Amino acid sequence: MFRIAICEDEKVVLDFETSLVNKWAAGRGCPLELDTYISAEQFLFESEDKASYDVLIFDIQMKNMNGMELAKKLRARGCDSVIIFVTGVPDYAIEGYEVGAVRYILKPVKEEVLNGLLDSAFEERQKKAEDFFLLGQGADLEKISFEKILYIEARGHYVFLKGTDFEREWKAGFAETAAAFEGRGFFCLRRGLLVNLAHVARITRTDCILDGGETLPVARGAYKELNEAFIEFFRK
């Protein structure tokens, strides 16, 4: 599901932008969830408990809190959504860089311009999805960035995952889980233990020391291959 929010205080413009986004999604067969807001205050109040958006389309010149101020508040909270500003005055470029805005669209919004930006955002989202390990537990599904995973280890009938600042453990077959880590910079130190080479600080013939200081055992005979994989990984 591709999630987009539009915040615009002019109803005519809001309706027009809504129709363009719906048309874009329909034309590309993109599953869309679209929410609209008539003020920054409404957005902050109603979106707080919702899942994060992939794209935010904000009018800059809204009454009370403008779109730029809204974007800064969201970035301060850790929001990493793609932001597209719509404005009638093209003089916000410097401020826009501060909040990582993709681009400004001048009113009236041109369909082909908006379509191009949404295409780029959608492609970016698709690439990001490939960088996450999907952990399913019952009805719950969690996205975990591969780059934040230190290692995964078989513990009986369970898989233990150690992250940079978190841990997870769930019932699963290790071989099946490990298949999702192939080609992502992980190395098998021994049976049932994969380490993320990006977090390896030093290796010896018996130990693999992570950048946080934790030490993992290296299987006998695995050192040479580990050393080669370690060098090759950081060459890239």
N, C-alpha and C positions, 0 to 999 in steps of 0.2 A: 504494500500500500504506500503510495506517494502522498505525503501530507503537505498541504499548502495552506497558508493563512494570508488573507488580505485585510489590511487595516486602512480604511479610507473614510473620511467623514462627509464626503459628498455622495449621496445615494446614487445619483445618475452615473457617476464615475465608477462607484463600487459595483453596480449592476453590470456595467460594460466590461470591467476587468474580470468579473466573475464569469461572464459569458465567454470571454476569450480563453480563460484558463480551462473551462469545461470543454470547449471546442478543441483546444490543444490536446487534452488528455484523451478525448474520444478519437481523435485522428491518429493517435499513436497506440491505442489500445492499452493505455496506462491506467491501472487501478488507482483512482484518486479519492482522497478525502479532503474536502475543501471547507474551511471555516472562514466566515467573514465577520469583521468587527467595525463599528462606526467611530471608535475612538481608541486612543492608546490606553486610557483608563479601563475601558471595557476589556481590551485584550489582556491586560495584566490581571484583572480580576477573574475572567472566565477561563483563561488558558493555563492557569497555574497548576491545576491537577490533571491536565491532559498530556498525552505523549508529545514528545518534542516534534516540531515541524521540520520538514526537509527544506522548505523555501518560505521565506517571509517577504511579502510584497507590501511595503509601507509607503504611504503618502507622507512626504516630509512636512508639508505645511498644514498640519491639523491644528485645531484650536486647543488651547491649554497645553498639554504635553504633545510636542511634535514627534514626527517619526524618527528623527535623529536621536532625540532624548530617549525615546522608547528603545531604540536599538542599543544605546549605550547601557541602559539598565539591564537588558537581556544579556549582553556580552559580559557584564560584571557578574552575572549569575552563572556564567559558564555555558551559555547558549552558543552552539556552533552551527546553527542553521545558515543556509545561504540567504543573504539579504539583497533584495532588489528595491531601490528607492524610486518612487514616482514623484516628479516635481514639475512645477511650472517655471522654476527659476534655477538655472544650471550653475549655481555658485557654491555648492556644498562639497566639492571634491575632496578638499583636505580633511574635513571632518569625516567624510565617508571612509577614508583610508583607516581611520582610527577604529572603526567597527567592522572592517573587512567587508565592506559592501561590494558586491559584484559589479554593479553598474547602475547608472541613473537613466531612467526613461523619462523623456520630456512628454508632458501632456500636449495634445491628446495621445494616448498610448497607441503605438502602431503594432498591429498583430504580428507582423514578421519579426519585429525586434523582440517582443516578449517571447515569441515562440523560440527564437534562437537562444535566449537566456535560459528558458525552461529546459530546452534540450540539453544544454551544457550541464545544468544542475542535476538533471536526471541521470546523465551519464556518469557524473561524479559520484552520485549516490550508489549507482550500480557497482562502481569500482570499490567504493568503501565497504560495501556489503561483503566483498570477497576478502576483506582484511579482518573479518570477525569470525570467531568460533561461536557457533550456535549451541548453547547448552540447554537442552530440554529436560525439565524435571516435572513429570506429571503434566498439568495443563500450563505450566509456566515455561516461558522461553526467554533466555537471557543472551544478549550479544556481548561477547568478551573480545576485546581487541587482541590479536595475536601478539602484538608488540609489547603488551603489558603482562604476558604470561612468561614466567621464569622457567617452569618445568611442569611436566605432568608425570605421575607415577602410579603404577598399579599397586593397590593395597588390598589383597584378597580379591573379593568380588567387586571392589570399588575402584574408582579412579580419583586420585587426589590431584588437584590443580593448585599450584602456588603462583600467585600473581605478585605484582610489584607492591601492592598494599592490600591484598585480599587473598582469601583462600576459598576453594570450593571442593566438595567431595560428593560423588554421586555413584549410584550403582550402575555399572556398565562394563562391557568387555573392553579390555585395554586395546587390543588389536584393532577393533572397530573404531574406537575413539582416535587412535594414533593415525589412522588413515587420513583424517582431516588435516593433519599437520605436515603431510608430505609436501616437499617443495617450498616450505615456508621458513627455512632457516633453523630447523630443529635437528638435533643429532641424538642418536640412540647411544647413551653411555653404557648401558647394560640392558638386559631384557627387562622390559617394564619400566623404563625410565628415559624420557626424552627431555633434553635441555634446549633452551632457546640460546643459540650462539650469540645473539645480540647482547645478552646479559652475562656473558662469560668474560671474566677479567684475566684469568690465568689458568693454565692447565699443567699438570704434572703427569707422570706415568700412572699414578694411582688416584689422583684427585682432579676435580674440576671446580675451580673457585669462582663463584659468581661475583658480580660487581657490588653486591651488598654484603659480601663476606661469607655467605653460606657455602659449605663444601659438599659436593656430591661425589660419590664413588665412580671411578672409571673401571670398566671390566678389563680383565687381563687380556692383552692382545688388541684392545681397541684404541690405544694411545696414538699409534701412527696415523690411523684413519681420522681420528678426532683432530689431531694436529693439522693435517692437511685440510680438513673441512673448515677449521677455525681460521687458517690463513686465507683460504679461498673466499670465505664469507666476508672478511674485512677488506679484501682486495676490491670487492664489488662496491 
